[in-house]
Amino acid sequence: MSSSRDLRRRITSSIMTSLCVLSVLIALVPVVLIFFFVVQQGIGSLDWNFFTKTPVPPVTNPVVRPMSGESHGCAFAGTASWRARSVKAA
């Protein structure tokens, strides 16, 4: 009696494990497709200037101006200058 119960539990466990693995694989398909689409669309934009140069903001309405000269700066340089100012102020 115990061996038939163990066999049934092992079979049920194997089926449930297989269903869990299948569910994860099905759920990962859209994630992988979206990831490759984003990489394919954006890989051409990445170059050294993207990480080191300040982007030029588009001028769509000349009446609306950026808040300050630092609002559109390079993220690395902006963080470093902000950190340096906050350390000096303390």
N, C-alpha and C positions, 0 to 999 in steps of 0.2 A: 504494500500500500504506500509506503513512504517513497519507494523508488518511482512509482508512477506519478506521484505528486511532484517529486523533484524534476522529473522529465518535463511535466507540464509547465512548471515554473521556469525551467531553462528555455523552453520553446517560447513561452510568453515573453520572457525577458529579451530573447534574441529578436523577436518580432518588434517589440517596443523600441529597442535600441536601433534597429534598422529604420523604423519610422522616424525616429528623432534625427538620425543622420540624414535621411532623405529630406526632411523638413528644413534642416539647416542648409543643405545644398540648394534647395529650391529658393530659399530666402536670400541666399548669397548671389544668385544669378543677376537680379536687377542691380545689386550693389556693385558687382564687378563690371557690368555693362555701363553704368553711370560713371564709374571711376575711369574706365578706358576712354569714354567719350570726353570727359573733362580733360584728361591728359592729352588726348589727340587734338582738342581744340586749343588748349593753352600752351602746349610745348613750344610753339613758335614764338611766343611772347617772352620767353625767358632768355635773357642774355645778361651780361655783366651790368649794362646800363640800367636794367630794371631794378637791380638791387642797390645801385650806388648813386644814381642821378635823381634829382628832384623832378617829378612829373609836371608837365605843363597843364594847368587846369583848362578845360574847354571854356570858351567865352560864349555863352548862349544869350545872356542878358547883361549888357554893360552896366545896368543900374545896380544889379546885385553883385557885391564884391565879397571876396573871402574875408573872414574875420581878422586874420593877421597874416603876416608873411610866413609864419611857421605852420599854418594850418595845412599846407600841402607839401610839406617837406619829406625828405627821405626818412623812413621809419627808424633806421639805425642811427643816423646822425641826430634826429629829433630826440630820441630816447637818451642818447649820450649827453646832449646839451641840456635837456631837462634835468637829468640826474646831476650834472655838474652844478647847475643853478641851485638845486635843492640842497646839495651838500654845502655850498657856500653860504646859503641863507641860514643854515643851522648853526 
